[in-house]
């Protein structure tokens, strides 16, 4: 009985609160930017259209959301607190004013060698180089340079805010593929172009870039022939070779003519003394020969020369002057000897007079 009485007393003291029923209310969002996305506490609610967006809220709480947020590219994000709902089927107006961001820009300065190349940035023409494009939005751009007779140049560049990005390009000339016709007498010689084997003469090598190329012709029993040729843009380049047999090349002796400064230097050829300069030595075999020149008070001169079959070679040699210290020493010694001789002569004459 006592327990029941206590419970009745407590129920009288502590009121029993009934749960609030859910109500339907509305937030009318007004914004100055159509297309802006509206969020209630990071929950997407829709986009602004024709200046407004009405958001229906069903909740038993008087303030189901804390804040509203508007987001749009090119504008600052706008955030405002949400008021409590007004009541059943009531509308609460919210006005948002979004501020447009000032776009950050930079400059792009492009130069090229040679000048006057057509400048394209992201496919849009901007004149000819050298050229500076101002007011570009911050970001990455693709640059192309086009000039007749040169390969198209392309590269990306990053434009930073309030800075000038400098780009310099060296354009490469186009090399058009041409043909090279190689002939030899006798025929059947191996053809090597830039050290790569291409076939047997007579033959034509196609798809060759314009410019300098090295050719070597080889045939058993014949001496090899090498040559540097220039392939041009006009038609087919023709090169002819007349090969010499090894026996013919061996029988053809060479000639070596030697002159020197000072003249009269002793000449040793392949360790054999041949005379003094100026000198002409005949009957030399093709190949490498060692030359040595000797002259009093001069350092010896030594070198080598390669003679081809039947070649006549002239070598004009200037020998290195003696070191200054050696020359001064010799001169000083000569002066001392002369002074001593004069002194001795004077002494003798003086003694003769006294006697």
C-alpha positions as CSV (number, residue, x, y, z in Angstrom):
1,X,0.0,0.0,0.0
2,X,2.9,2.3,0.9
3,X,4.6,1.4,-2.4
4,X,1.6,2.3,-4.5
5,X,1.2,5.6,-2.6
6,X,4.9,6.5,-3.4
7,X,4.5,5.7,-7.0
8,X,1.4,7.9,-7.3
9,X,3.3,10.8,-5.6
10,X,6.2,10.5,-8.1
11,X,3.9,10.5,-11.0
12,X,2.3,13.6,-9.8
13,X,5.8,15.3,-9.4
14,X,7.4,14.1,-12.7
15,X,5.4,15.1,-15.8
16,X,5.2,12.6,-18.6
17,X,6.2,14.3,-21.9
18,X,4.6,12.9,-25.0
19,X,6.8,12.6,-28.2
20,X,6.3,15.6,-30.6
21,X,4.6,14.5,-33.8
22,X,6.3,15.0,-37.2
23,X,5.4,18.1,-39.1
24,X,5.9,19.2,-42.7
25,X,7.6,22.5,-43.2
26,X,9.5,24.3,-46.0
27,X,12.7,26.2,-46.5
28,X,12.7,28.6,-49.5
29,X,16.3,29.1,-50.6
30,X,16.9,32.2,-52.7
31,X,20.3,32.7,-54.4
32,X,21.7,35.0,-57.1
33,X,23.4,32.2,-59.1
34,X,21.3,29.6,-61.0
35,X,22.8,26.1,-60.9
36,X,24.3,26.5,-57.5
37,X,24.1,23.2,-55.5
38,X,22.3,23.4,-52.1
39,X,23.3,21.3,-49.2
40,X,21.7,20.9,-45.7
41,X,24.5,19.7,-43.4
42,X,26.3,18.2,-46.4
43,X,23.1,16.5,-47.6
44,X,22.4,17.5,-51.2
45,X,19.0,19.0,-51.7
46,X,19.0,20.3,-55.2
47,X,20.1,23.2,-57.4
48,X,18.9,26.8,-57.7
49,X,16.6,27.3,-60.7
50,X,15.2,30.7,-61.6
51,X,16.7,32.1,-58.5
52,X,15.2,29.8,-55.9
53,X,14.8,26.3,-54.5
54,X,12.1,25.1,-52.1
55,X,13.2,22.3,-49.7
56,X,10.6,20.2,-47.9
57,X,11.5,19.0,-44.4
58,X,9.5,16.4,-42.5
59,X,10.7,16.1,-38.9
60,X,9.6,16.1,-35.3
61,X,12.5,18.3,-34.3
62,X,12.2,22.1,-34.4
63,X,15.6,22.4,-36.1
64,X,16.3,19.3,-38.1
65,X,19.4,20.9,-39.9
66,X,22.0,23.3,-38.6
67,X,23.4,25.0,-41.7
68,X,22.8,25.5,-45.5
69,X,25.6,25.6,-48.0
70,X,25.7,26.8,-51.7
71,X,28.4,25.6,-54.1
72,X,29.2,26.7,-57.6
73,X,32.3,26.7,-59.8
74,X,33.8,30.1,-60.1
75,X,32.1,31.3,-56.9
76,X,33.0,31.3,-53.2
77,X,31.2,28.7,-51.2
78,X,28.4,30.4,-49.2
79,X,27.3,29.0,-45.8
80,X,24.5,30.2,-43.5
81,X,22.9,28.8,-40.3
82,X,19.4,27.4,-40.7
83,X,16.6,28.8,-38.4
84,X,14.0,26.6,-36.7
85,X,11.1,25.5,-38.7
86,X,8.1,27.8,-38.7
87,X,5.4,25.3,-38.2
88,X,3.1,22.9,-40.0
89,X,3.2,23.7,-43.8
90,X,4.9,27.0,-43.1
91,X,7.7,28.5,-45.3
92,X,11.0,29.9,-44.0
93,X,12.8,32.2,-46.5
94,X,16.7,32.0,-46.7
95,X,18.6,34.4,-48.9
96,X,22.1,33.5,-50.1
97,X,24.3,36.0,-51.9
98,X,27.2,34.2,-53.7
99,X,30.4,36.1,-54.6
100,X,32.1,35.4,-57.9
101,X,35.8,34.5,-57.7
102,X,38.3,36.7,-59.6
103,X,40.0,34.3,-62.1
104,X,43.8,34.1,-61.7
105,X,45.7,34.5,-64.9
106,X,49.3,34.3,-66.1
107,X,51.3,34.9,-69.3
108,X,53.0,32.6,-71.8
109,X,56.1,33.9,-73.8
110,X,57.1,31.7,-76.7
111,X,60.2,32.1,-78.9
112,X,61.7,29.8,-81.5
113,X,64.8,29.3,-83.7
114,X,64.2,30.2,-86.5
115,X,61.7,33.0,-85.8
116,X,58.2,33.5,-87.4
117,X,56.9,30.0,-86.6
118,X,53.1,29.8,-86.4
119,X,52.1,29.6,-82.7
120,X,49.2,27.4,-81.6
121,X,48.1,27.1,-78.0
122,X,45.6,24.3,-77.3
123,X,44.9,24.3,-81.1
124,X,44.1,28.1,-81.2
125,X,46.3,30.3,-83.4
126,X,48.1,33.2,-81.6
127,X,50.3,34.7,-84.3
128,X,54.0,34.0,-85.0
129,X,57.0,33.7,-82.7
130,X,58.4,35.5,-80.8
131,X,55.1,36.2,-79.1
132,X,53.7,36.7,-75.5
133,X,50.2,35.7,-74.8
134,X,48.7,37.4,-71.7
135,X,45.6,36.8,-69.5
136,X,45.7,33.0,-69.7
137,X,43.9,31.1,-67.0
138,X,46.1,29.2,-64.6
139,X,46.7,25.6,-65.9
140,X,48.5,23.4,-68.4
141,X,48.6,24.2,-72.1
142,X,49.8,22.4,-75.2
143,X,52.0,24.5,-77.4
144,X,52.6,23.8,-81.1
145,X,55.0,25.6,-83.5
146,X,54.7,25.1,-87.3
147,X,57.1,26.4,-89.9
148,X,57.6,25.4,-93.5
149,X,60.5,23.0,-94.0
150,X,60.7,22.2,-90.3
151,X,59.2,19.4,-88.2
152,X,56.2,20.5,-86.1
153,X,57.3,21.2,-82.5
154,X,55.0,20.3,-79.6
155,X,55.3,20.6,-75.8
156,X,53.2,21.3,-72.7
157,X,53.7,24.3,-70.4
158,X,52.2,25.3,-67.1
159,X,50.9,28.8,-66.6
160,X,51.1,30.1,-63.0
161,X,49.2,33.0,-61.5
162,X,50.6,36.5,-62.1
163,X,53.8,35.0,-63.7
164,X,55.2,34.7,-67.2
165,X,56.2,31.2,-68.3
166,X,58.9,31.4,-70.9
167,X,59.2,28.6,-73.6
168,X,62.0,28.5,-76.2
169,X,62.1,25.9,-79.0
170,X,64.7,24.9,-81.6
171,X,63.0,23.6,-84.7
172,X,64.4,20.7,-86.6
173,X,64.6,20.7,-90.4
174,X,62.7,18.0,-92.3
175,X,64.9,15.4,-94.0
176,X,63.2,14.1,-97.1
177,X,64.0,10.5,-98.1
178,X,65.9,10.2,-101.4
179,X,67.7,7.5,-103.4
180,X,71.4,6.7,-103.9
181,X,72.6,4.8,-106.9
182,X,76.0,3.0,-106.5
183,X,78.0,1.6,-109.4
184,X,81.5,0.0,-109.5
185,X,84.0,-1.1,-112.1
186,X,84.2,-4.1,-112.0
187,X,80.6,-4.9,-110.8
188,X,79.7,-7.2,-108.0
189,X,81.3,-5.2,-105.2
190,X,79.7,-5.1,-101.7
191,X,78.1,-1.8,-100.7
192,X,78.3,-0.5,-97.2
193,X,76.4,2.7,-96.4
194,X,77.1,4.2,-93.0
195,X,78.8,0.9,-92.0
196,X,75.6,-1.1,-92.9
197,X,75.7,-3.7,-95.7
198,X,73.1,-3.0,-98.4
199,X,73.9,-5.4,-101.3
200,X,76.0,-5.8,-104.5
201,X,76.8,-3.3,-107.2
202,X,75.1,-2.0,-109.3
203,X,72.3,-1.1,-106.9
204,X,70.1,1.7,-105.7
205,X,69.5,2.4,-102.0
206,X,66.2,4.1,-101.3
207,X,64.7,6.0,-98.4
208,X,67.9,7.8,-97.5
209,X,67.8,11.0,-95.5
210,X,69.2,14.2,-97.1
211,X,72.8,14.9,-95.9
212,X,76.2,13.4,-95.6
213,X,76.7,9.6,-95.8
214,X,79.7,7.3,-95.8
215,X,80.1,4.7,-98.5
216,X,82.6,1.8,-98.6
217,X,83.0,-0.6,-101.6
218,X,84.6,-4.0,-101.1
219,X,85.5,-6.8,-103.6
220,X,87.8,-9.8,-103.2
221,X,91.1,-9.2,-104.9
222,X,90.6,-5.4,-105.0
223,X,91.5,-2.6,-102.6
224,X,88.5,-1.1,-100.7
225,X,87.3,2.3,-101.7
226,X,85.7,4.7,-99.3
227,X,84.0,8.0,-99.9
228,X,81.7,10.6,-98.2
229,X,78.8,11.5,-100.4
230,X,76.1,14.3,-100.1
231,X,72.5,13.2,-100.8
232,X,70.4,16.1,-102.0
233,X,66.7,16.8,-102.4
234,X,67.0,16.8,-106.2
235,X,66.5,13.4,-107.8
236,X,68.7,10.3,-107.4
237,X,72.3,10.7,-106.3
238,X,74.7,8.6,-108.4
239,X,78.2,7.5,-107.2
240,X,80.6,5.5,-109.4
241,X,83.8,3.7,-108.1
242,X,86.7,2.4,-110.2
243,X,88.3,-0.4,-108.1
244,X,92.1,-1.2,-108.3
245,X,93.5,-4.7,-107.9
246,X,95.7,-5.4,-104.9
247,X,98.6,-6.3,-107.3
248,X,98.3,-2.9,-109.1
249,X,98.1,-1.1,-105.8
250,X,101.2,-2.9,-104.6
251,X,103.2,-2.1,-107.7
252,X,102.4,1.6,-107.6
253,X,105.1,3.3,-105.4
254,X,104.6,6.6,-103.7
255,X,106.7,9.8,-103.4
256,X,107.5,11.8,-100.2
257,X,108.8,15.3,-100.5
258,X,110.2,16.9,-97.3
259,X,111.0,20.6,-96.6
260,X,111.8,22.1,-93.2
261,X,112.4,25.3,-91.3
262,X,115.3,25.6,-90.8
263,X,116.5,23.9,-93.9
264,X,119.4,21.4,-93.8
265,X,117.8,19.1,-91.2
266,X,118.9,15.5,-91.4
267,X,116.1,13.2,-92.5
268,X,115.6,9.6,-91.3
269,X,112.8,7.7,-93.0
270,X,111.9,4.4,-91.4
271,X,115.1,4.6,-89.3
272,X,117.3,5.0,-92.4
273,X,119.1,8.3,-93.0
274,X,118.1,9.6,-96.5
275,X,119.8,13.0,-96.6
276,X,119.0,16.6,-95.5
277,X,116.0,18.9,-96.3
278,X,114.8,19.8,-98.8
279,X,114.6,16.1,-99.9
280,X,112.4,14.0,-102.2
281,X,112.2,10.2,-101.6
282,X,110.7,8.0,-104.3
283,X,109.8,4.4,-104.7
284,X,107.9,4.2,-101.3
285,X,105.4,1.4,-100.7
286,X,101.9,2.3,-99.7
287,X,101.3,2.3,-95.9
288,X,102.7,4.1,-92.9
289,X,106.2,5.6,-92.8
290,X,108.1,7.0,-89.8
291,X,109.8,10.4,-90.3
292,X,112.6,11.9,-88.0
293,X,114.3,15.2,-88.5
294,X,117.5,16.2,-86.6
295,X,119.1,19.7,-86.5
296,X,121.7,21.1,-84.2
297,X,120.4,22.9,-81.1
298,X,116.8,21.9,-82.1
299,X,114.6,19.2,-80.5
300,X,114.2,16.2,-82.8
301,X,111.0,16.2,-84.9
302,X,109.2,12.8,-85.2
303,X,106.0,12.0,-87.0
304,X,104.3,9.4,-89.2
305,X,102.7,9.6,-92.7
306,X,100.4,7.2,-94.5
307,X,100.9,6.9,-98.3
308,X,98.4,5.5,-100.7
309,X,99.4,3.6,-103.8
310,X,101.0,6.0,-106.3
311,X,100.5,9.0,-104.0
312,X,102.9,12.0,-104.0
313,X,102.9,13.7,-100.6
314,X,104.5,17.0,-99.6
315,X,105.4,17.6,-95.9
316,X,106.5,21.1,-94.9
317,X,107.8,20.8,-91.3
318,X,108.6,23.7,-89.0
319,X,110.9,22.4,-86.2
320,X,110.4,23.7,-82.7
321,X,112.8,26.4,-81.6
322,X,115.3,25.6,-78.9
323,X,114.2,26.4,-75.3
324,X,115.2,29.9,-74.3
325,X,117.2,28.7,-71.3
326,X,119.4,26.5,-73.5
327,X,120.0,29.4,-75.9
328,X,120.9,31.8,-73.0
329,X,123.2,29.2,-71.5
330,X,125.1,28.8,-74.8
331,X,125.3,32.5,-75.4
332,X,126.5,33.2,-71.9
333,X,129.2,30.5,-72.2
334,X,130.4,32.0,-75.5
335,X,130.6,35.5,-73.9
336,X,132.7,34.1,-71.0
337,X,135.1,32.4,-73.3
338,X,135.5,35.5,-75.4
339,X,136.2,37.6,-72.3
340,X,138.7,35.2,-71.0
341,X,140.5,35.2,-74.4
342,X,140.6,39.0,-74.5
343,X,141.9,39.1,-70.9
344,X,144.7,36.6,-71.7
345,X,145.7,38.6,-74.8
346,X,145.9,41.9,-72.9
347,X,147.9,40.3,-70.1
348,X,150.4,38.8,-72.6
349,X,150.9,42.2,-74.4
350,X,151.4,43.9,-71.0
351,X,154.1,41.4,-70.1
352,X,155.9,41.9,-73.4
353,X,156.0,45.7,-72.9
354,X,157.6,45.4,-69.4
355,X,160.3,43.1,-70.6
